[in-house]
Amino acid sequence: MILKHTLMRPAAAEVRMMLQRIKKDNMERGRHLVANNPSPSQRMVSADETARDIPNSSSMETPNSWMPLPRSKSLVSTNLEQMGSFTSMPKIAPAPNSDDRDLAYPEEPEDLETTLARCSEHLAGLPEPIERSWSQPLQSKSNEDQNADFQGGEKIRVLQWNALSQALGTKNDNFVKCPPEALEWKTRRFRMLEEIVLHDADVICLQEVDHFRFFLKSLAPLGYHGHFFPKPDSPCLYLPENTGPDGCAIFYKTKKFDLTKVHNRVIEVWHVESNQVVMCTTLRSRTTGQEVCVATTHLKARNGALLSTLRNEQGKDLIEFMASESRSCGPAGSLPRAVICCGDFNAEPTEPVYQTMTENDLKLQSAYATIDGNEPKYTTWKIREDGEHIQTLDYMFYSEDQLQVNGLLDFPDGEAIGQNRLPSTAFASDHFSLVVDFTMKAHPKKRFCKE
């Protein structure tokens, strides 16, 4: 152990110290907010109590039960090894009704129109959702020649969205132009549900989820089942009126896919666990038997050279993990499973992690770059105390030799978004959703084994 830390690269040590400072800042901000806004429903909790601060990842019956976080057996579980973790610091107990038990959820299956009508009832008096259109990718001659390879392949629509944690949005992110009613949870949750349901995706990938039960119960009548994996040391837990840790979630249509595997991982940087996670599901088509690995992640935020380096190292670990998950368990010579890896990468296309994601053995390509060869001008547009932020941070990467892009949901222009930008009463998050239609490459003779 001593030799390991003696040989550690200086950059790694600097990054660890920086993340610890960030976590301490989060804790101090939460303590300051509680001191200035006391609430009888909120209290500080000790390290012993927060040992249970990780929700169950998938159970429909007990979606908000608590369980210890499984950690890598290859690592020594010490504070030094938990990058950015302040597990001994006091956290804030979740607020009342953090599991949305004030709602009566449908007990029977329902169609999209019924769910959207219910959302509209709860959103009465607020603006209509922002209108968006669809685009087709560029069709080169080589793409046309390959179209025959996708004839009869499974079609799949995937939605990717950083939906904005309620605790972070109201207590941490400082959206100075956002009207307070846009972040009122009793209505905002239905604006979020509306955005998801509108696009009728086969697979839904979400980040900054801190109300998993609401989505699980609301999407179940539409035929979805979902899984959730929280950050090990979510910053939400240090904020007043939090609803538990935030994390990543994936939902899929059970009539279209069978779930063969869920694999969660705390992303590592130089063999040290960070505070970011990835969730990967292996889905098998109930029609064709084709399999696809769909993963979602949320990389470390903040600017600076060290943070850019950290995100790139997280990307390398992510690629290695996805390569392992995509390997087919079929006969020798079988093609690997198709891969879709999406999320909020907190990085512009100019950052090294983008190149890491698009130049590797998995042959990943960014779906939105297929429109004109470039990424969109923005996937998030917000105004904070330090000014306006217009950035491209969200991506949907896919294995271009196994999947074909057929259509993409466009982004609205500045006029449609409104002068106060995001979030707003017309859109629930500071990030736009990404929605892509894919066709999987047809493999009529390929056989899949069970995990």
PETA-V771524 format. One record per residue. N is the residue number from 1. RES is the residue in three letters. SS is DSSP state (2 for helix, 1 for strand, 0 for the rest). PSI is psi in radians with two decimals (* if undefined). OMEGA is omega in radians with two decimals (* if undefined). Layout:
BEGIN
[[N:RES:SS:PSI:OMEGA] [N:RES:SS:PSI:OMEGA]]
END
This chain:
BEGIN
[[1:MET:0:-0.73:3.12] [2:ILE:2:-0.74:-3.14] [3:LEU:2:-0.70:-3.12] [4:LYS:2:-0.78:-3.09] [5:HIS:2:-0.43:3.06] [6:THR:2:-0.63:-3.09] [7:LEU:0:0.02:-3.10] [8:MET:0:2.42:3.09] [9:ARG:0:2.46:-3.13] [10:PRO:2:-0.66:-3.12] [11:ALA:2:-0.69:3.14] [12:ALA:2:-0.75:3.13] [13:ALA:2:-0.69:3.13] [14:GLU:2:-0.74:-3.14] [15:VAL:2:-0.73:3.13] [16:ARG:2:-0.79:-3.14] [17:MET:2:-0.68:-3.14] [18:MET:2:-0.75:3.14] [19:LEU:2:-0.59:3.07] [20:GLN:2:-0.67:3.09] [21:ARG:2:-0.71:3.11] [22:ILE:2:-0.78:-3.13] [23:LYS:2:-0.65:3.10] [24:LYS:2:-0.67:3.08] [25:ASP:2:-0.73:3.12] [26:ASN:2:-0.78:-3.13] [27:MET:2:-0.77:-3.12] [28:GLU:2:-0.65:3.11] [29:ARG:2:-0.76:3.11] [30:GLY:2:-0.75:3.13] [31:ARG:2:-0.70:3.13] [32:HIS:2:-0.74:-3.14] [33:LEU:2:-0.70:3.12] [34:VAL:2:-0.71:-3.12] [35:ALA:2:-0.64:-3.10] [36:ASN:2:-0.25:3.13] [37:ASN:0:1.14:-3.08] [38:PRO:0:2.47:3.11] [39:SER:0:2.32:-3.13] [40:PRO:0:-0.32:-3.11] [41:SER:0:-0.11:-3.07] [42:GLN:0:2.48:3.08] [43:ARG:0:2.71:3.06] [44:MET:1:2.51:3.11] [45:VAL:1:2.69:-3.06] [46:SER:0:3.02:3.11] [47:ALA:0:-0.64:3.13] [48:ASP:0:-0.74:-3.13] [49:GLU:2:-0.59:-3.08] [50:THR:2:0.01:3.04] [51:ALA:2:-0.28:3.14] [52:ARG:2:0.27:-2.96] [53:ASP:0:0.56:3.11] [54:ILE:0:2.07:-3.11] [55:PRO:1:2.70:3.03] [56:ASN:0:2.45:-2.98] [57:SER:0:-0.33:-2.96] [58:SER:0:-0.27:-2.93] [59:SER:0:2.19:3.09] [60:MET:0:-0.60:-3.10] [61:GLU:0:-0.64:-3.10] [62:THR:0:1.13:-3.04] [63:PRO:0:-0.35:-3.11] [64:ASN:0:0.34:3.06] [65:SER:0:2.88:-3.03] [66:TRP:1:2.50:-3.13] [67:MET:0:2.68:3.09] [68:PRO:0:2.61:3.10] [69:LEU:0:2.18:3.07] [70:PRO:0:2.25:-3.12] [71:ARG:0:2.80:-3.13] [72:SER:0:2.29:-3.13] [73:LYS:0:-0.26:-3.07] [74:SER:0:-0.10:-3.07] [75:LEU:0:2.61:3.03] [76:VAL:0:2.22:-3.04] [77:SER:0:1.37:3.09] [78:THR:0:2.86:3.13] [79:ASN:2:-0.60:3.13] [80:LEU:2:-0.56:-3.10] [81:GLU:2:-0.16:-3.12] [82:GLN:1:1.67:-3.00] [83:MET:0:2.11:3.09] [84:GLY:0:0.16:-3.05] [85:SER:0:2.34:3.05] [86:PHE:0:1.03:-3.02] [87:THR:0:-0.29:3.11] [88:SER:0:-0.16:-3.13] [89:MET:0:2.57:3.11] [90:PRO:0:2.40:3.08] [91:LYS:1:3.06:-3.06] [92:ILE:1:2.28:-3.12] [93:ALA:0:2.51:3.12] [94:PRO:0:2.61:-3.14] [95:ALA:0:2.82:3.06] [96:PRO:0:2.64:-3.13] [97:ASN:0:0.53:3.11] [98:SER:0:-0.22:3.13] [99:ASP:0:0.24:3.02] [100:ASP:0:0.72:3.12] [101:ARG:0:0.07:3.06] [102:ASP:0:-0.18:-3.09] [103:LEU:0:2.61:2.98] [104:ALA:0:1.89:-3.07] [105:TYR:0:2.57:3.10] [106:PRO:0:2.39:3.14] [107:GLU:0:-0.22:3.14] [108:GLU:0:2.75:3.08] [109:PRO:0:2.56:3.08] [110:GLU:0:2.85:-3.11] [111:ASP:0:3.03:-3.09] [112:LEU:2:-0.73:-3.08] [113:GLU:2:-0.69:3.14] [114:THR:2:-0.76:3.12] [115:THR:2:-0.74:3.13] [116:LEU:2:-0.63:3.10] [117:ALA:2:-0.69:3.11] [118:ARG:2:-0.69:3.07] [119:CYS:2:-0.76:-3.13] [120:SER:2:-0.65:3.11] [121:GLU:2:-0.74:-3.13] [122:HIS:2:-0.32:-3.10] [123:LEU:0:0.25:-3.12] [124:ALA:0:2.33:-3.13] [125:GLY:0:-0.20:3.11] [126:LEU:0:2.82:-3.12] [127:PRO:0:2.80:3.02] [128:GLU:0:2.70:3.10] [129:PRO:0:2.66:3.14] [130:ILE:0:2.26:-3.14] [131:GLU:0:2.45:3.12] [132:ARG:0:2.65:-3.12] [133:SER:0:3.06:-3.13] [134:TRP:1:2.59:3.08] [135:SER:1:2.71:3.06] [136:GLN:0:2.50:3.10] [137:PRO:0:2.83:3.06] [138:LEU:0:2.39:3.13] [139:GLN:0:1.77:3.08] [140:SER:0:2.94:3.13] [141:LYS:2:-0.72:-3.13] [142:SER:2:-0.66:3.10] [143:ASN:2:-0.70:3.14] [144:GLU:2:-0.66:3.13] [145:ASP:2:-0.47:-3.09] [146:GLN:2:-0.16:-3.05] [147:ASN:2:-0.59:-3.12] [148:ALA:2:-0.50:3.14] [149:ASP:2:-0.34:-3.07] [150:PHE:2:0.02:3.09] [151:GLN:0:2.20:3.14] [152:GLY:0:0.02:3.12] [153:GLY:0:2.76:-3.14] [154:GLU:0:2.31:3.06] [155:LYS:1:2.41:-3.06] [156:ILE:1:2.27:3.05] [157:ARG:1:2.25:-3.10] [158:VAL:1:2.33:3.05] [159:LEU:1:2.27:3.09] [160:GLN:1:2.29:-3.09] [161:TRP:1:2.20:2.85] [162:ASN:1:1.78:-2.97] [163:ALA:0:-0.07:3.13] [164:LEU:0:1.91:3.07] [165:SER:0:2.39:3.13] [166:GLN:2:-0.73:-3.13] [167:ALA:2:-0.78:-3.14] [168:LEU:2:-0.70:-3.11] [169:GLY:2:-0.62:-3.08] [170:THR:2:-0.43:-3.00] [171:LYS:2:-0.06:-2.99] [172:ASN:0:-0.62:-2.90] [173:ASP:0:-0.23:3.01] [174:ASN:0:1.02:3.05] [175:PHE:0:1.62:-2.91] [176:VAL:0:-0.37:-3.14] [177:LYS:0:-0.01:-3.09] [178:CYS:0:2.18:3.11] [179:PRO:0:2.47:-3.08] [180:PRO:2:-0.62:-3.10] [181:GLU:2:-0.37:3.12] [182:ALA:2:-0.40:-3.10] [183:LEU:2:0.17:3.08] [184:GLU:0:2.04:-2.95] [185:TRP:2:-0.62:-3.07] [186:LYS:2:-0.52:3.08] [187:THR:2:-0.61:-3.08] [188:ARG:2:-0.64:-3.12] [189:ARG:2:-0.55:3.12] [190:PHE:2:-0.46:3.01] [191:ARG:2:-0.66:3.08] [192:MET:2:-0.82:3.13] [193:LEU:2:-0.70:3.11] [194:GLU:2:-0.80:-3.13] [195:GLU:2:-0.70:-3.13] [196:ILE:2:-0.81:-3.05] [197:VAL:2:-0.61:-3.11] [198:LEU:2:-0.62:-2.98] [199:HIS:0:-0.10:2.99] [200:ASP:0:0.86:-3.12] [201:ALA:0:2.64:3.05] [202:ASP:0:-0.57:3.11] [203:VAL:1:2.34:-3.11] [204:ILE:1:2.17:3.13] [205:CYS:1:2.15:-3.06] [206:LEU:1:2.57:2.99] [207:GLN:1:2.90:-3.10] [208:GLU:1:0.71:3.10] [209:VAL:1:2.07:3.05] [210:ASP:0:0.23:3.02] [211:HIS:0:1.00:-3.05] [212:PHE:2:-0.72:-3.09] [213:ARG:2:-0.69:3.13] [214:PHE:2:-0.82:-3.13] [215:PHE:2:-0.69:-3.13] [216:LEU:2:-0.82:-3.11] [217:LYS:2:-0.57:-3.12] [218:SER:2:-0.57:-3.10] [219:LEU:2:-0.31:-3.13] [220:ALA:2:-0.74:3.13] [221:PRO:0:-0.32:3.10] [222:LEU:0:0.07:3.07] [223:GLY:0:0.32:3.14] [224:TYR:1:2.60:2.89] [225:HIS:1:2.65:-3.02] [226:GLY:1:2.87:3.11] [227:HIS:1:2.64:-3.05] [228:PHE:1:2.46:3.07] [229:PHE:1:2.04:-3.05] [230:PRO:1:2.80:2.97] [231:LYS:0:2.53:-3.13] [232:PRO:0:-0.63:-3.08] [233:ASP:0:1.16:-3.05] [234:SER:0:2.35:3.08] [235:PRO:2:-0.35:3.11] [236:CYS:2:-0.59:-3.04] [237:LEU:2:-0.21:3.14] [238:TYR:2:0.08:-3.06] [239:LEU:0:2.50:3.09] [240:PRO:0:2.64:3.14] [241:GLU:0:0.49:3.09] [242:ASN:0:2.87:3.14] [243:THR:0:0.50:-3.10] [244:GLY:0:-3.09:-3.09] [245:PRO:0:2.64:3.01] [246:ASP:0:2.80:-3.14] [247:GLY:1:-2.84:-3.10] [248:CYS:1:2.59:3.12] [249:ALA:1:2.57:3.04] [250:ILE:1:2.30:3.04] [251:PHE:1:2.58:3.14] [252:TYR:1:2.68:3.11] [253:LYS:1:2.11:-3.07] [254:THR:0:-0.37:3.08] [255:LYS:0:-0.35:-3.09] [256:LYS:0:-0.60:-3.04] [257:PHE:1:2.58:2.86] [258:ASP:1:2.37:3.09] [259:LEU:1:2.10:3.13] [260:THR:1:-0.35:-3.10] [261:LYS:1:2.48:2.94] [262:VAL:1:2.20:-3.14] [263:HIS:1:2.03:3.11] [264:ASN:1:2.58:-3.11] [265:ARG:1:2.41:2.92] [266:VAL:1:2.09:-3.04] [267:ILE:1:2.42:-3.12] [268:GLU:1:2.63:3.04] [269:VAL:1:2.00:-3.07] [270:TRP:0:0.78:3.09] [271:HIS:0:0.36:3.08] [272:VAL:1:2.30:-3.14] [273:GLU:1:2.29:3.07] [274:SER:1:-2.91:3.12] [275:ASN:1:0.25:3.12] [276:GLN:1:2.68:-3.04] [277:VAL:1:2.85:2.98] [278:VAL:1:2.41:3.03] [279:MET:1:2.26:-3.13] [280:CYS:1:2.23:3.06] [281:THR:1:2.41:2.99] [282:THR:1:2.07:-3.06] [283:LEU:1:2.36:3.13] [284:ARG:1:2.20:3.12] [285:SER:1:2.33:3.11] [286:ARG:0:-0.14:3.13] [287:THR:0:-0.88:-3.04] [288:THR:0:-0.28:-3.07] [289:GLY:0:0.01:3.12] [290:GLN:0:2.59:-3.12] [291:GLU:1:2.58:3.09] [292:VAL:1:2.42:3.03] [293:CYS:1:2.05:3.10] [294:VAL:1:2.15:-3.09] [295:ALA:1:2.64:3.07] [296:THR:1:2.58:-3.08] [297:THR:1:2.97:3.11] [298:HIS:1:1.78:-3.04] [299:LEU:0:2.95:-3.04] [300:LYS:0:2.35:3.13] [301:ALA:0:-3.09:3.12] [302:ARG:0:2.72:-3.08] [303:ASN:0:2.94:3.09] [304:GLY:0:2.71:-3.07] [305:ALA:2:-0.71:-3.13] [306:LEU:2:-0.69:3.13] [307:LEU:2:-0.63:3.07] [308:SER:2:-0.71:3.08] [309:THR:2:-0.74:3.13] [310:LEU:2:-0.79:3.13] [311:ARG:2:-0.64:3.12] [312:ASN:2:-0.71:3.09] [313:GLU:2:-0.65:3.05] [314:GLN:2:-0.69:3.10] [315:GLY:2:-0.70:3.11] [316:LYS:2:-0.74:3.12] [317:ASP:2:-0.65:3.12] [318:LEU:2:-0.76:3.14] [319:ILE:2:-0.75:3.12] [320:GLU:2:-0.72:3.12] [321:PHE:2:-0.79:-3.11] [322:MET:2:-0.60:3.09] [323:ALA:2:-0.71:3.11] [324:SER:2:-0.72:-3.10] [325:GLU:2:-0.49:-3.05] [326:SER:2:-0.22:-3.10] [327:ARG:0:2.25:3.12] [328:SER:0:2.54:3.07] [329:CYS:0:0.29:3.14] [330:GLY:0:-2.89:-3.12] [331:PRO:0:2.83:3.10] [332:ALA:0:2.39:-3.14] [333:GLY:0:-0.09:3.11] [334:SER:0:2.54:3.08] [335:LEU:0:2.60:3.06] [336:PRO:0:2.85:3.08] [337:ARG:0:2.64:3.01] [338:ALA:1:2.61:-3.09] [339:VAL:1:2.34:2.93] [340:ILE:1:2.05:-3.10] [341:CYS:1:1.98:-3.05] [342:CYS:1:2.86:3.12] [343:GLY:1:-3.07:3.01] [344:ASP:1:1.86:-3.08] [345:PHE:0:-0.07:3.12] [346:ASN:0:0.58:-3.08] [347:ALA:0:2.34:3.02] [348:GLU:0:2.83:3.13] [349:PRO:0:-0.30:3.13] [350:THR:0:-0.21:-3.13] [351:GLU:0:2.65:-3.12] [352:PRO:2:-0.55:-3.08] [353:VAL:2:-0.51:3.11] [354:TYR:2:-0.76:3.09] [355:GLN:2:-0.67:3.08] [356:THR:2:-0.67:-3.11] [357:MET:2:-0.43:-3.05] [358:THR:2:-0.08:3.12] [359:GLU:0:1.49:-3.11] [360:ASN:0:3.08:-3.09] [361:ASP:0:-0.29:3.11] [362:LEU:0:-0.20:3.14] [363:LYS:0:0.88:3.14] [364:LEU:1:2.54:3.07] [365:GLN:1:2.67:3.07] [366:SER:1:2.19:-3.07] [367:ALA:2:-0.75:-3.07] [368:TYR:2:-0.30:3.07] [369:ALA:2:-0.14:3.13] [370:THR:2:-0.16:-3.12] [371:ILE:0:-0.96:3.12] [372:ASP:0:0.31:-3.14] [373:GLY:0:-0.05:-3.12] [374:ASN:0:2.72:3.04] [375:GLU:0:2.77:3.06] [376:PRO:0:2.79:-3.10] [377:LYS:0:-0.44:3.12] [378:TYR:0:2.63:2.93] [379:THR:0:-0.16:3.05] [380:THR:1:2.47:-3.11] [381:TRP:1:1.88:-3.04] [382:LYS:1:2.90:3.11] [383:ILE:1:2.10:3.08] [384:ARG:1:-3.09:-3.11] [385:GLU:0:-0.53:-3.11] [386:ASP:0:0.14:3.06] [387:GLY:1:-2.92:-3.07] [388:GLU:1:2.36:-3.14] [389:HIS:1:1.96:3.11] [390:ILE:1:1.78:-2.95] [391:GLN:1:2.70:2.97] [392:THR:0:1.90:-3.04] [393:LEU:0:-0.26:-3.00] [394:ASP:1:2.45:-3.05] [395:TYR:1:2.76:2.98] [396:MET:1:1.78:-3.14] [397:PHE:1:2.51:-3.10] [398:TYR:1:2.71:3.12] [399:SER:1:1.87:-2.98] [400:GLU:0:-0.28:3.08] [401:ASP:0:-0.13:-3.11] [402:GLN:0:-0.28:-3.07] [403:LEU:1:2.60:3.09] [404:GLN:1:2.33:3.12] [405:VAL:1:2.20:-3.14] [406:ASN:1:-0.46:-3.13] [407:GLY:1:2.73:-3.12] [408:LEU:1:2.54:3.07] [409:LEU:1:2.16:-3.11] [410:ASP:0:2.98:3.07] [411:PHE:0:2.46:3.13] [412:PRO:0:2.78:3.11] [413:ASP:0:3.06:-3.06] [414:GLY:2:-0.62:3.14] [415:GLU:2:-0.75:3.14] [416:ALA:2:-0.60:-3.14] [417:ILE:2:-0.69:-3.12] [418:GLY:0:2.69:-3.01] [419:GLN:0:-0.38:3.11] [420:ASN:0:-0.05:3.07] [421:ARG:0:-2.56:-3.01] [422:LEU:1:2.70:-0.17] [423:PRO:0:2.93:-3.11] [424:SER:1:3.09:3.10] [425:THR:0:-0.22:3.11] [426:ALA:0:-0.25:-3.13] [427:PHE:1:2.29:-2.87] [428:ALA:0:-0.23:-3.04] [429:SER:0:2.91:3.03] [430:ASP:0:-0.11:3.07] [431:HIS:1:2.46:3.03] [432:PHE:0:2.67:3.04] [433:SER:0:2.62:3.00] [434:LEU:1:2.29:3.14] [435:VAL:1:2.21:-3.06] [436:VAL:1:2.39:3.00] [437:ASP:1:2.17:3.13] [438:PHE:1:2.74:2.85] [439:THR:1:2.27:3.11] [440:MET:1:2.55:3.09] [441:LYS:0:2.33:-3.09] [442:ALA:0:2.28:3.08] [443:HIS:0:1.28:-3.03] [444:PRO:0:-0.45:-3.10] [445:LYS:0:-0.03:-3.08] [446:LYS:0:2.36:3.11] [447:ARG:0:2.46:-3.13] [448:PHE:0:2.45:3.08] [449:CYS:0:2.80:3.10] [450:LYS:0:2.55:3.13] [451:GLU:0:*:*]]
END
